């Protein structure tokens, strides 16, 4: 999946991505806007673990590197729901700070959304949760065609603070 305008490609992670992954992921501003499972500081060992985890067969096609000119500048992926939520998927992404404000996250989100609906035909809903202070990510979701669904009041804990989580959704057309 690629876009020539931004030289943006969504692709599987591969050996050799470690340095660019660390260079872009090791940022407190990113950590402050993602789940706590995302490490900080983000080390070479973290990158190596992530790349290897995404090579496992059960993870193939679930998460991609956001690649600009051969450099991993971010990631985007899904977690498919289970049980009564098995027809839904949560989507999440992050982008290195040097690439913010250039439309890259929006384009990656559009490409990934199309990929998910094409490759997971049973899914009817993709949703994203955004911390209340992350207005930029809310804008990315809206520009990618996601609709604001509601607020999960006190729906998350980040850095020891209880915060609201804004929910955005895109339905299969």
Residue, then its C-alpha position, 0 to 999 in steps of 0.5 A: x500500500x503506497x502513496x506517491x505524493x508523500x512517498x508513504x508506504x504501509x508495509x510489514x516490519x522487517x529486520x533492519x527497521x530497528x534504528x529508524x523505529x527507535x529514532x521515531x518511537x523514543x519520544x515522550x510526546x508519543x508515549x503520552x498519547x498511546x497505551x501503556x504497553x508502548x515502552x518509554x524509553x523505546x530501546x533497540x531491544x523494544x524495536x527488535x521484540x516488536x519486529x519479531x512479534x509482528x512476524x508471527x503468523x497470528x499477527x500477519x496483516x494486523x500491524x504495518x510500518x508507516x514507511x517514508x522513503x525506506x524509513x519507519x516513521x510510525x506504525x498503524x494496526x488493528x486489534x480484532x474484537x472477540x466474543x460479542x465484539x468479534x465484528x469490530x476492530x480497534x485501530x491505533x497508530x503513532x507517527x514520529x514527531x518530525x512527520x506531524x502536520x504533513x497529512x501522513x497520519x491521515x493518509x496512513x489511516x485511510x489506507x489502513x481502513x481500506x485494507x482492513x475492510x478489504x481483507x477482513x470481510x466480516x468486520x463491520x466497524x472500526x473504532x479508535x479511542x483518543x485521549x481527551x488532550x490529543x486534538x491532533x489525533x481527533x483531527x486525523x480521524x475526522x479527515x480520514x472519514x471517521x465520525x465522533x461517536x461519544x466520550x467514555x468519561x474517565x475511560x482511561x488512566x495515563x501517567x497516573x491521571x484519569x482522563x476521558x477517552x473520545x471514541x471515533x468510528x468508521x462503518x463498512x459502507 
